[in-house]
Amino acid sequence: MTEILLQNLDLLIFLVLLALGYTAGSMAEKRHYRSIHEREMELIKLPVVTAEGRFPPGKVKESFMVSGNAVISIDYFKRLLAILRNIFGGRVKSYESLVDRARREAILRMKEEAKARGGGMVLNLRLETSTIGRSANQKKQVGSVEALAYGTAVVFNRK
Amino acid sequence: MILTNVSTVPGKKIVEHFGIVQGSTVRAKHIGRDFMAGLKNLVGGELKGYTELLQDSRDEAVSRMAEQARMMGANAVVNIRFATSSVAQGAAELFAYGTAVRVE
């Protein structure tokens, strides 16, 4: 019995990694989404727009730039799923949720910064994604995506 | 130095334009961080080391840009944009550019 196990050691390691990636990865994702929902509800009063605003004179006290970023990586199991998906084509759901998480986290961090500095609104939101290194799917590469959100926060005069 | 990414500074009036200013920095991740990220990559989740690294480098690019604007005699930079490109394996270039102006 042990002999068979030793002979297939690399297969065993692979399966262990797969199981670890699946359980830990899906748990982490659920926890992250829960915290995203909570914080989005908290910050729902702070409007963020992608347009530039025009304000009557005397309304705005000050303005400054705020930004937030997040680098989220994919787990072992989902990466394998994505590689399999590459054969048949179609929606790669595991990567969709990855990018979605990164983006929403980045927007939340930006909003948190704006709120902490007294901002009443965020104008001209821009979103950007990038990867560190090269392709996210290559071997020996860290499959991760960075999302950056930035905008201009304005502080209104109190009357 | 006032920094915004809209074409004006809300609540202030632009009195003078100085043209574009830019700042960039190329950063590589170090081996320790890379190793930790490799481990983290098995289970997924946020790579805090990379998040901080990129945030720091972007701040660096912005401060270089602001320094350039200050040398021109500007007191604000409007219409700031960020760009990222990976120039080599494991290294990323963070780039910030905008228009230097004087506001009142």
Boltz contact constraints between the chains, C-beta under 6 A:
constraints:
  - contact:
      token1: [A, 21]
      token2: [B, 42]
      max_distance: 6.0
  - contact:
      token1: [A, 24]
      token2: [B, 43]
      max_distance: 6.0
  - contact:
      token1: [A, 25]
      token2: [B, 43]
      max_distance: 6.0
  - contact:
      token1: [A, 25]
      token2: [B, 44]
      max_distance: 6.0
  - contact:
      token1: [A, 28]
      token2: [B, 44]
      max_distance: 6.0
  - contact:
      token1: [A, 28]
      token2: [B, 45]
      max_distance: 6.0
  - contact:
      token1: [A, 52]
      token2: [B, 6]
      max_distance: 6.0
  - contact:
      token1: [A, 55]
      token2: [B, 10]
      max_distance: 6.0
  - contact:
      token1: [A, 60]
      token2: [B, 10]
      max_distance: 6.0
  - contact:
      token1: [A, 60]
      token2: [B, 11]
      max_distance: 6.0
  - contact:
      token1: [A, 63]
      token2: [B, 4]
      max_distance: 6.0
  - contact:
      token1: [A, 63]
      token2: [B, 9]
      max_distance: 6.0
  - contact:
      token1: [A, 63]
      token2: [B, 10]
      max_distance: 6.0
  - contact:
      token1: [A, 65]
      token2: [B, 3]
      max_distance: 6.0
  - contact:
      token1: [A, 65]
      token2: [B, 4]
      max_distance: 6.0
  - contact:
      token1: [A, 65]
      token2: [B, 5]
      max_distance: 6.0
  - contact:
      token1: [A, 69]
      token2: [B, 54]
      max_distance: 6.0
  - contact:
      token1: [A, 69]
      token2: [B, 55]
      max_distance: 6.0
  - contact:
      token1: [A, 70]
      token2: [B, 51]
      max_distance: 6.0
  - contact:
      token1: [A, 71]
      token2: [B, 47]
      max_distance: 6.0
  - contact:
      token1: [A, 71]
      token2: [B, 50]
      max_distance: 6.0
  - contact:
      token1: [A, 71]
      token2: [B, 51]
      max_distance: 6.0
  - contact:
      token1: [A, 72]
      token2: [B, 46]
      max_distance: 6.0
  - contact:
      token1: [A, 73]
      token2: [B, 41]
      max_distance: 6.0
  - contact:
      token1: [A, 73]
      token2: [B, 44]
      max_distance: 6.0
  - contact:
      token1: [A, 73]
      token2: [B, 47]
      max_distance: 6.0
  - contact:
      token1: [A, 74]
      token2: [B, 44]
      max_distance: 6.0
  - contact:
      token1: [A, 75]
      token2: [B, 43]
      max_distance: 6.0
  - contact:
      token1: [A, 75]
      token2: [B, 44]
      max_distance: 6.0
  - contact:
      token1: [A, 76]
      token2: [B, 42]
      max_distance: 6.0
  - contact:
      token1: [A, 123]
      token2: [B, 6]
      max_distance: 6.0
  - contact:
      token1: [A, 124]
      token2: [B, 5]
      max_distance: 6.0
  - contact:
      token1: [A, 124]
      token2: [B, 6]
      max_distance: 6.0
  - contact:
      token1: [A, 130]
      token2: [B, 84]
      max_distance: 6.0
  - contact:
      token1: [A, 132]
      token2: [B, 92]
      max_distance: 6.0
  - contact:
      token1: [A, 133]
      token2: [B, 89]
      max_distance: 6.0
  - contact:
      token1: [A, 133]
      token2: [B, 90]
      max_distance: 6.0
  - contact:
      token1: [A, 142]
      token2: [B, 37]
      max_distance: 6.0
  - contact:
      token1: [A, 142]
      token2: [B, 41]
      max_distance: 6.0
  - contact:
      token1: [A, 144]
      token2: [B, 47]
      max_distance: 6.0
  - contact:
      token1: [A, 152]
      token2: [B, 4]
      max_distance: 6.0
  - contact:
      token1: [A, 152]
      token2: [B, 5]
      max_distance: 6.0
  - contact:
      token1: [A, 152]
      token2: [B, 6]
      max_distance: 6.0
  - contact:
      token1: [A, 154]
      token2: [B, 10]
      max_distance: 6.0
